[in-house]
Amino acid sequence: MNAHISQKQLAEDHLLEAAKEFQKCMQCGKCRSVCPVFKEFGNELFVARGKNKLAEKIVSGDIQITKRVEQAINECLNCKTCSANCPAGVSPEHVVLRLRWYITTQKGLHFFKALIFRQLLWRKWPITIGCALGGIAQKMLFGIGPKNPVRHLYPLLGFSKRRNFPQLAIKSAQRQLPEVNPPKRGAKRGRIGYFTGCAGNLIYTNVAKSVVDILTGYGYEVVIPKAQKCNGTPVLANGDYEGARRLMEHNFELFQKEKFDAIVVACSSCGMSLKKEIKVFVDDSPELREFTGKVFDINEFIEKNIEFKQEELGRLPYKVTYHDPCHMVRGQGIKDQPRNLLKMIPGVEFTEMKNADTCCGSAGSYCITHYDTSIKINNHKIKDIQDAKVDMVATGCPTCVMHISDNLSQHESDENVRFVVEILADSLRAAKTI
């Protein structure tokens, strides 16, 4: 879509694209049985069928954008469960996104969102410095646990005082790791670009170290372009079409010019963004198709390209279950690969939990803007984890890790939440392979 068309034309295009989807809706109500939000509210406005009808009335001019309409449109996790179960092949999340973008063309972007999406995320350094200062404060002043006295001030910042935040990185992964990481052994097998994502860079730095250690340990050169920016998914999910376009075009141009053999990500939303959502913002071309074809989730890449010998894997006494991130299992079709990696590790006792692919309620910024609802949704996930009787939950999404860890703590439950690639790295380090 041309970035330089008028706002009026852009608004019309958003509604036209929404209409392509909602016109396919048979109004059968199948989505009611699978939507996590509808299960909590029981309100037709908050299910895909209701949103499709709402979109139809907006397009026809029968209703205007009111606060109630905005609320209904914003009550969506983008978990894609409705799409996966729709007999008519409708993608209601695309209707929701187009409506959010349409609202922005009509009302403009909220000042606070514009500051974050178009200034802080774009410039990057303010977020990096802010996280470093926050990490220092957490370490030295008030910690991150339930006894943290600062949590009583959270409501002033729009957060629930029940929330447990993860430890922020004092030194980001992109500062800890060189831009170019040469292979540690054997002949060079390929040149890999690593898209760390914001959370991997600023919070879960051990994930980034694990990715680099495994790939370089098995002969790959890993390059971490320091100019990379947010993948754009949280920006587009909050109605900022132009901000998302700017970020995705930047990352596409940055990684495309490097001519990598592959591009790996360790975040489900980053993977979906670079494989699929980028196609909305970057014109279709052989270059784009080549780029998206090179993007792999780290679990997907490892299982496809690295063969582990049994003596290279150390024994781990872990009882593990796995939670499917929405943007991985439905967004990218990745389900078996992370499970296969876990099951091959000696000593790991894997248990499949009930409803493993049900959304945990995090949904990126949804668990910030709709915390109470997201926790209610997550309570079901906590029960399934506890029923599995494990000591560890593995997954592949930073916000899933964050949200599940938060609620496990609130339930005084001892299960640890980690990335699959971290657990695999534990095993390889135990055997002194990497």
C-alpha positions in Angstrom: 0.0 0.0 0.0 1.4 3.4 -1.0 2.7 5.2 2.1 2.2 8.6 0.5 -1.6 8.5 -0.2 -3.9 10.9 1.6 -5.4 10.1 5.0 -8.8 10.0 3.4 -7.8 7.4 0.8 -5.9 5.4 3.5 -9.0 5.4 5.7 -11.1 4.1 2.8 -8.6 1.5 2.0 -8.6 0.2 5.6 -12.4 -0.2 5.4 -12.2 -1.9 2.0 -9.7 -4.4 3.3 -11.9 -5.0 6.4 -14.9 -5.6 4.2 -13.0 -8.3 2.2 -13.0 -10.3 5.4 -16.2 -9.6 7.2 -18.3 -10.2 4.1 -17.3 -13.8 4.2 -18.7 -14.2 7.7 -21.7 -16.6 7.9 -22.7 -15.4 11.4 -22.6 -19.0 12.5 -21.2 -18.2 16.0 -18.5 -20.9 16.0 -16.1 -18.2 17.3 -18.1 -17.9 20.5 -16.9 -21.3 21.6 -13.2 -20.6 21.2 -12.7 -16.9 21.9 -10.9 -16.4 25.3 -12.3 -12.8 25.7 -15.9 -13.9 25.0 -15.6 -16.7 27.6 -14.9 -14.0 30.2 -17.4 -11.4 29.1 -20.2 -13.4 27.4 -20.9 -10.2 25.3 -21.5 -10.5 21.6 -19.6 -7.3 21.0 -16.4 -9.0 22.2 -16.4 -12.0 19.9 -15.4 -12.2 16.2 -19.0 -12.4 14.9 -19.9 -9.3 16.8 -16.9 -7.4 15.5 -17.6 -8.4 12.0 -21.2 -7.0 12.3 -19.8 -3.9 13.9 -17.4 -3.4 11.0 -20.2 -3.8 8.5 -22.2 -1.1 10.2 -19.1 1.2 10.3 -18.5 0.7 6.6 -22.1 1.4 5.8 -22.1 4.5 7.9 -24.9 3.2 10.2 -22.8 3.8 13.3 -20.1 6.2 14.3 -16.9 5.5 16.3 -17.9 6.0 19.9 -16.1 5.0 23.1 -18.2 1.9 23.3 -17.3 1.0 19.7 -13.6 1.5 20.4 -13.8 -0.6 23.5 -15.3 -3.5 21.5 -12.7 -3.2 18.8 -9.9 -3.1 21.4 -11.1 -6.2 23.2 -9.2 -8.6 21.0 -6.1 -10.6 21.8 -5.1 -11.2 18.1 -4.7 -14.8 19.2 -6.0 -16.0 15.9 -8.1 -18.7 17.6 -11.2 -17.5 15.8 -9.4 -17.6 12.4 -8.1 -21.1 13.0 -11.7 -22.4 13.8 -13.7 -20.4 11.3 -15.5 -22.7 8.8 -15.8 -19.8 6.3 -12.1 -18.9 6.4 -12.6 -15.4 7.9 -9.6 -13.7 9.6 -11.4 -11.5 12.1 -8.1 -10.2 13.5 -7.5 -8.5 10.2 -10.9 -6.8 10.5 -9.9 -5.6 14.0 -6.5 -4.3 12.9 -8.0 -2.4 9.9 -10.6 -0.9 12.2 -8.0 0.2 14.7 -6.0 1.8 11.9 -9.1 3.4 10.5 -9.9 5.0 13.9 -6.4 6.4 14.0 -6.9 8.1 10.6 -10.1 9.6 12.0 -9.1 10.6 15.5 -5.3 10.7 15.3 -3.0 8.7 17.5 -3.1 9.3 21.3 -0.3 11.6 22.4 1.2 8.9 24.7 1.2 6.2 22.0 2.7 8.6 19.5 5.5 9.4 21.9 6.3 5.8 22.5 5.8 4.4 19.0 7.1 7.2 16.8 9.8 8.7 19.1 11.0 6.4 21.8 10.9 3.1 19.9 12.2 4.7 16.7 15.1 6.4 18.4 15.7 3.3 20.6 18.3 4.8 23.0 15.7 6.3 25.4 14.1 2.9 25.9 17.5 1.3 26.3 18.6 3.8 28.9 15.3 3.8 30.7 15.4 0.0 31.0 19.0 0.1 32.3 18.0 2.7 35.0 15.0 0.7 35.9 17.1 -2.4 36.2 19.5 -0.7 38.5 16.6 0.5 40.6 15.2 -3.0 40.8 18.5 -4.4 41.9 19.5 -1.8 44.4 16.4 -0.3 45.8 13.2 -2.3 45.7 13.6 -5.7 44.0 11.0 -7.3 41.7 9.1 -9.6 44.1 5.7 -9.3 45.8 7.2 -7.3 48.7 8.3 -4.5 46.4 6.9 -1.3 48.1 6.9 0.6 44.8 4.0 -1.5 43.6 1.7 0.7 45.5 2.6 3.5 43.1 1.8 1.4 40.0 -1.8 2.6 39.7 -0.5 6.1 39.1 1.3 4.8 36.0 -1.7 2.8 34.9 -0.5 -0.6 36.2 -2.2 -2.9 38.6 -0.3 -3.0 42.0 -0.7 -6.8 41.8 1.6 -7.0 38.8 5.1 -8.6 39.1 7.5 -7.2 36.6 10.6 -9.1 35.3 14.1 -7.9 36.0 15.1 -5.4 33.4 18.6 -5.7 31.9 21.1 -3.2 33.2 23.2 -4.0 30.1 21.3 -4.9 27.0 22.0 -8.0 25.0 23.1 -5.9 22.1 25.7 -4.3 24.4 26.8 -7.6 25.9 27.3 -9.4 22.6 29.5 -8.3 19.7 27.8 -7.4 16.4 29.6 -10.2 14.7 30.0 -13.5 16.5 32.3 -15.9 14.6 31.7 -19.7 14.6 33.5 -21.4 17.6 34.3 -24.7 15.9 34.5 -26.3 12.5 34.0 -24.9 9.1 31.7 -21.9 8.7 28.2 -23.3 7.9 26.5 -20.0 7.1 26.0 -16.4 8.0 23.0 -15.8 10.2 21.3 -12.5 11.1 19.8 -12.5 14.5 16.8 -10.3 15.2 16.8 -10.0 19.0 13.5 -8.2 19.5 13.0 -5.6 22.2 12.3 -8.1 25.1 15.3 -10.3 24.1 17.5 -7.3 24.0 16.3 -5.5 27.2 14.9 -8.2 29.5 15.6 -11.8 28.6 19.3 -11.4 27.7 20.1 -15.0 28.6 17.9 -16.0 25.6 20.1 -14.0 23.3 23.2 -15.5 24.7 21.7 -19.0 24.4 20.9 -18.4 20.7 24.3 -17.1 19.9 26.1 -19.8 21.9 24.2 -22.6 20.2 24.5 -21.3 16.7 28.2 -20.3 16.9 28.9 -23.6 18.7 27.6 -25.5 15.7 29.6 -23.5 13.1 27.4 -20.5 12.2 28.5 -16.9 12.2 25.9 -14.8 14.0 25.5 -11.2 13.2 23.3 -8.9 15.4 22.7 -5.7 13.4 22.8 -3.0 16.1 20.6 -0.6 14.1 17.6 -3.0 14.2 14.4 -1.6 15.8 11.1 -3.0 17.2 9.5 -5.5 14.9 6.4 -3.2 14.7 3.7 -5.7 15.9 2.9 -3.8 19.2 2.7 -0.6 17.1 0.3 -2.0 14.5 -1.8 -3.7 17.2 -2.4 -0.3 18.8 -3.7 1.3 15.7 -0.5 3.0 14.4 -0.3 2.0 10.8 2.2 4.6 9.8 4.5 3.8 12.8 4.4 0.1 12.0 5.2 0.7 8.3 8.2 2.8 9.2 9.6 0.2 11.6 9.0 -2.7 9.2 10.5 -1.0 6.2 13.6 -0.1 8.3 14.2 -3.7 9.5 13.5 -5.1 6.0 16.1 -2.8 4.4 18.6 -3.3 7.2 18.5 -7.1 7.1 18.0 -7.4 3.4 21.2 -5.5 2.5 23.3 -7.9 4.6 22.6 -10.9 2.4 22.2 -13.4 5.3 21.8 -17.1 4.6 19.0 -17.0 7.3 17.4 -14.7 9.8 16.5 -16.2 13.2 14.2 -14.8 15.9 13.5 -16.1 19.4 10.2 -14.3 19.8 7.0 -15.5 18.4 5.6 -12.1 17.5 8.9 -11.0 15.9 8.8 -14.1 13.8 5.2 -13.5 12.7 6.0 -9.9 12.0 9.0 -10.6 9.8 7.4 -13.6 8.0 3.9 -12.4 7.4 2.8 -8.9 8.7 5.6 -7.2 6.9 3.8 -8.1 3.6 1.1 -5.5 4.5 3.7 -2.7 4.6 6.4 -3.6 2.1 5.4 -3.9 -1.5 5.5 -7.5 -2.9 8.7 -8.2 -4.8 11.2 -11.0 -5.3 13.4 -9.3 -2.6 10.5 -9.4 -0.1 9.7 -13.0 -0.9 13.4 -13.9 -0.5 13.6 -12.0 2.8 10.5 -13.7 4.4 11.7 -17.1 3.2 14.9 -16.7 5.2 13.1 -15.9 8.5 13.0 -18.8 11.0 12.0 -19.1 14.6 15.0 -20.4 16.5 13.3 -23.7 17.4 12.4 -24.2 13.8 15.9 -23.4 12.5 17.7 -25.6 15.0 15.5 -28.6 14.4 15.9 -28.2 10.6 19.7 -27.5 10.5 21.5 -29.0 13.5 21.8 -32.6 14.4 22.8 -33.3 18.0 24.8 -36.3 19.0 23.7 -37.9 22.3 27.1 -37.3 23.9 26.7 -33.6 23.1 23.7 -33.2 25.4 24.0 -33.0 29.1 21.4 -34.6 31.4 18.9 -32.2 33.0 16.5 -33.2 35.8 13.7 -31.1 34.6 9.9 -31.9 34.6 8.7 -29.7 31.7 5.5 -28.8 29.9 5.1 -26.5 26.9 2.8 -23.5 26.3 2.1 -22.7 22.6 2.4 -18.9 21.9 -0.5 -17.8 19.7 1.8 -16.1 17.2 3.9 -19.2 16.9 1.4 -22.0 16.7 -1.3 -20.2 14.7 0.7 -17.3 13.4 3.6 -19.4 12.0 2.3 -23.0 12.2 5.1 -24.0 14.6 4.1 -26.7 17.0 6.2 -29.8 17.0 9.7 -28.3 16.7 10.0 -26.9 20.3 8.5 -30.1 21.7 10.9 -32.2 19.7 13.9 -30.3 21.1 12.7 -30.7 24.7 12.0 -34.4 24.3 15.5 -35.2 23.0 17.3 -33.7 26.0 18.4 -36.5 28.4 16.7 -36.4 31.8 13.9 -34.1 30.7 10.5 -35.5 31.6 8.0 -33.9 29.2 4.3 -33.7 30.0 1.8 -32.3 27.6 -0.6 -30.0 29.5 -4.2 -29.6 28.7 -5.1 -26.7 26.4 -1.5 -26.0 25.6 -2.4 -23.9 22.6 -5.0 -21.8 24.4 -4.0 -18.1 24.7 -2.5 -17.2 28.0 -4.0 -13.7 27.9 -0.8 -11.7 27.5 -1.2 -10.6 23.9 1.6 -8.1 24.0 0.3 -4.8 25.3 -3.2 -6.2 26.0 -1.9 -7.4 29.4 -1.0 -3.8 30.2 -4.1 -2.1 28.9 -6.6 -4.8 30.0 -4.7 -6.4 32.9 -7.7 -7.6 34.9 -9.2 -9.4 31.9 -5.8 -10.8 30.9 -5.3 -12.3 34.4 -8.7 -13.9 34.3 -7.8 -15.5 31.0 -4.5 -16.5 32.4 -6.0 -18.2 35.5 -7.2 -21.0 33.2 -3.6 -21.5 32.0 -2.3 -21.5 35.6 -4.7 -24.3 36.5 -3.6 -26.4 33.4 0.1 -25.8 34.4 -0.5 -26.9 38.0 -2.5 -30.0 36.9 0.5 -31.0 34.7 2.6 -31.4 37.9 5.8 -30.1 36.4 8.5 -27.7 37.7 9.0 -25.8 34.5 7.0 -24.3 31.7 8.8 -23.9 28.4 7.6 -21.5 25.7 8.8 -19.2 22.9 7.3 -15.8 23.6 8.6 -13.1 25.9 5.2 -11.7 26.9 3.9 -15.2 27.6 6.9 -15.7 29.9 6.3 -12.4 31.5 2.5 -12.9 32.0 2.6 -16.5 33.1 5.4 -15.8 35.5 3.5 -12.9 37.0 0.4 -14.9 37.6 2.2 -18.0 38.9 3.8 -15.7 41.5 0.4 -14.4 42.5 -0.8 -18.0 42.9 2.3 -18.7 45.0 3.1 -21.5 42.5 6.8 -22.5 42.2 6.9 -23.4 38.5 9.6 -21.6 36.5 8.9 -20.2 33.0 11.7 -20.4 30.4 12.4 -20.4 26.7 13.0 -23.7 25.0 16.3 -22.4 23.6 17.5 -21.6 27.1 16.8 -25.2 28.3 18.6 -26.6 25.2 21.6 -24.4 26.0 21.6 -25.6 29.6 21.9 -29.2 28.3 24.7 -28.3 25.8 26.6 -26.3 28.5 26.2 -29.2 31.0 28.0 -31.4 28.4 30.5 -28.7 27.8 29.5 -28.7 24.1 29.1 -24.9 23.9 
